[in-house]
Amino acid sequence: VPTANLDDVSEYQDLFEEFGASFVPKEKSLKSLIHDMCVEEESEDAFYIVDLSKVVRQMLQWKAYLPRVTPFYAIKCNPSPAIMRIVEAMGGGFDCASKQEIGAAALLLKGENDKRIIYANPCKLPSHMRYARGAGVEMVTVDNEDELHKIKKHWPDAKVIIRIVTDDSHSVCRFSSKFGAQIKDCNHLVSVCRELDLNLTGISFHVGSGCFNEIAFVQAITCAREVFDIAERHGFKLSLLDIGGGFPGITEEGKPSFIQIANAIRDLLDELFPVDQVQIIAEPGRYYACASHTLVTHIFARRKVHKINPEDDGSDYLYYINDGVYQSFNCLLFDHAEIKSVRSIDMSEDFEDGTGNEQTGPKLKSTIFGPTCDSMDCIVKGIDLPVLDLGDVLYFPDFGAYTVAASSAFNGFKTVIMKYIWKN
Ligand code: PLP
């Protein structure tokens, strides 16, 4: 059973320094750090604390538990230059979904686009395919016959990777209604590759994002083997397996941890895909991004609701904070995220780590809105909170996955300040 030593990351100090990250001792609590930063911060804008040492630790853990699988970071999850740089420096590659993402990865890689970029969007614009080819990218995923004809026309020398459908019922964000060839159709797709003289190289899948059952990976890996065998019957010797994303970035109750998933698949991969014949890659996104970011906001407006009807079950207080559904909280819509608890800091008190700065008193039904003029811009409704004040800080740890990535500047608000730290 592998173990990972995640204690000392000082060897990566140069990388942290590239982003001007400040060193924070391990003993300092997140709350105390946020308090200090908010006291210093002159702008009224929300900001992120980005702990780069967490990205390094995730990579060390990945290498320990899935040493055979090269992670290709799914940039779409959070195109943070710092996360990308760490992944690149520690030997990972990039899963790109578009010309723009390929451009960003290529800039960082300065060569090796053939080996360290996979264009993993099964349905592609021809201009993006031509761009990828021009940039020296070789690996590309495909899941339908028309796409194979597009490949023939725009990128005939590509290394074609057929993305197969998975049972994604074990995942929060499901993709199988949109992507993935049915296993029963793979025989035909492989024969089209043969007719078009395409370079069929491998098989990929994605179990869905936020996977809560490691069996989904086991089943998908087994199906991939079936398709390897189909391809072999057509005379193709496949050399690449891509096990996609879906690995959790934090451990949540009732869901398998990354380590549990890795333990469930590590030996199976070796059993079904001989080490000397098949290269294995993955496309983790949230695994790297989730825990690295903490969003820090504050209450800039408040309204006490005078209920007309005493039976009314609406909130007693409405709070307005400086990031919302059109910004980082777009994850409520697009990533099925839910805000189950709210952490706050009373900024009017002197800070006492461990004990202080908790608002006390009775809890009242409260609603938290984002800063825009839209009532849909609601972060959480009817949550029980003590009475909070203007200037109080609300913070949201583990907020790096599918948050900043799709944030807009609607109404002129957008959280752009990143404060990099590292801990040892
Ligand atoms: N690969 C592909 C093709 C995806 O569509 C996604 C997410 O949408 C990912 C990888 C990353 O998934 P995750 O963040 O769950 O690891």
Boltz pocket constraint, residues with backbone or C-beta under 6 A from the ligand:
constraints:
  - pocket:
      binder: B
      contacts: [[A, 74], [A, 76], [A, 77], [A, 95], [A, 120], [A, 121], [A, 206], [A, 208], [A, 209], [A, 210], [A, 244], [A, 245], [A, 246], [A, 247], [A, 283], [A, 284], [A, 285], [A, 286], [A, 287]]
      max_distance: 6.0
